Amino acid sequence: MRLFLRGAFLLSLTLSMPALAGIAVVSNEGSGSVTLIDTVTDKVITEIATGGKPRGIAVSQQRRMAYVSDQKNSALLVVDLESRTVRKSIPLGESPEGVYLSPDGRLAAAAIEANNSLVFVDTEKETVAFKLKVAGKNPEHGVFSPDGKWLYVGAEDGDTVDAIDVEKRSAVAQIKVGLRPRGITFTPDSTKAYIACENSNFVTIIDVTKHLAVGTIAVGVRPAGVLVNPAGTRLYVSTGGDSHVTAVDTASDAIVARVEVGKRPWNMAIAKDGRKLYVANGRSNTVSVIDAIRNIRLLDVPVGELPWGVAILE
């Protein structure tokens, strides 16, 4: 009888938990939590308490884990999205921010503001693999190129981006961009990068083959987040000063649409089919869902306090 009841309980628990596919994972730095959103219905599934101050977030499609920087406790949190628990806290260094996975998912790179470095975590062993100093001050994001050859790191307290050769673990160039570089994104072919320069009110365009800035795009007030869609045809830029997301044609680098979202839009994620864009609105405590084909806002999903980042588990 006990075995039957236990089996029935486990079956009921399994049926009550939606399949882990199509979930937007949102880090809420104000409430110390991670919110899960069903990307089919765009409704909140649950909120996972993490404690601390979760900011940067990346999701492993293979391991079904979220890697979240906890700025308050100087750690990388490994959140098991199946059990919906924090399985491990890995010490990083003071004030970690953006977190990004290498294309093969084996390394998680966390930008450490206080000591101007990157910490690389082995996602299989869940231990620190190595550390790397950068020339720029106050790094917020360290983003891998899709081909895995390069890592671009923005110096938030300056106007440069460090280009790191991933294999050699060394800098090959320091690229002059606009003031206070924030978000970084690459085109899928790894030949072009875009840098959100918050205090210059533009996005810098970089030729990755030369590690050279080749132009700018005026996008609005205080750009923070940038993201290229999976097809490589659109660039999306969140502008915190005027609460918009700007869509740019990557072939011409011309603006094609502007969509109003919540207050202080920050980081973004897009579904792999390129149809829905999710935007963390830090001052509205919401995530805006944008139809990326028609360039219209569909709805705002209430999440935790001060949402900072969002990633999607497909």
C-alpha positions, 0 to 999 in steps of 0.5 A, a space after each residue: 500500500 505504501 509503495 502504491 501511495 508513493 508511486 501515485 504521489 510521484 506520478 501526480 507530482 510529475 504530471 503537475 510539473 510542465 515539461 521543461 521545454 519552452 521556458 523563459 528563466 528570469 533572474 530577479 535581483 531585488 527579490 532574490 529569486 528566479 522566475 520560470 515562464 511558460 513560453 507557449 502560454 506566457 504565464 508564470 510557472 513558478 518562482 525559485 528562491 535563490 537568495 542573494 542578488 541574482 543578476 547574470 543568467 545563462 541556461 544549458 540546453 544539454 544539462 537543463 541547468 541555469 547558471 546565475 551570478 549572485 552579486 551579493 554573495 560573490 558566487 555562481 548559483 547552479 539552479 537545477 531546472 528539473 528539481 527547481 532547486 539551487 544545487 550548488 554555489 560556486 565562489 567567484 569573486 566580488 561583484 559578479 555580473 553577466 554570465 555566458 556559456 561557451 558554444 559547446 556548453 562546457 564553460 560558463 564565463 562570469 564577469 567580475 567587476 571588483 577585480 577586472 577579471 573573468 572567471 571560467 567555470 567547468 559546467 561538468 565538474 562545477 568548479 572554477 577552471 581558470 581566471 583571466 584578467 582583462 585590461 578594461 575596468 569594471 567588466 559587466 559582460 563577457 560574451 563568446 562568439 558563436 564559433 567559440 574563437 573569441 570572447 568580447 568583454 566590455 569595460 563599463 567604466 571606460 570606452 573599450 572592449 577587450 577581444 580575448 582569444 579563447 584558445 590562447 586565453 589572452 587578449 589580442 586587441 582592445 577596441 575603442 567603442 562608445 562610453 560605458 559599453 554594456 550589452 554585447 552580441 554577435 551575428 551567428 557567423 561571428 563576423 560582426 558584433 554590436 556593443 550597447 554604449 549606454 552613455 553615448 546613446 548608440 550601438 557600436 558596430 565591430 568587424 570581428 575579423 579585424 577587431 575594429 569598430 566600423 560604425 555606430 547606430 543611434 538607437 535611443 536613450 541609454 542602450 543597455 541590452 543587445 541581441 541578434 536573432 537566430 537568423 542573424 537578420 535583426 538586432 534588438 536593442 533595449 534602451 533604459 532611458 526611454 523604455 523601448 526596444 529598437 529593431 535593426 536590420 543587420 544587413 543595412 544597420 537601419 532601424 526598422 521598428 521601435 517597440 515600447 516596453 516596461 521601465 528600465 528594460 535591460 537584458 533580453 532573450 529570444 526563442 530559437 525560432 525567432 518569433 518571440 522576444 523576452 525583455 526584462 524590465 528592471 523598474 516595472 518588475 515585468 518581462 515584456 513579450 514581443 512578437 518579433 515578426 510583427 514588432 509589437 508588444 504582446 503582453 507584460 508578465 509580472 515577475 519578481 523585483 528588479 528583473 535583470 536577465 532572462 534566458 530561454 530553455 528550449 
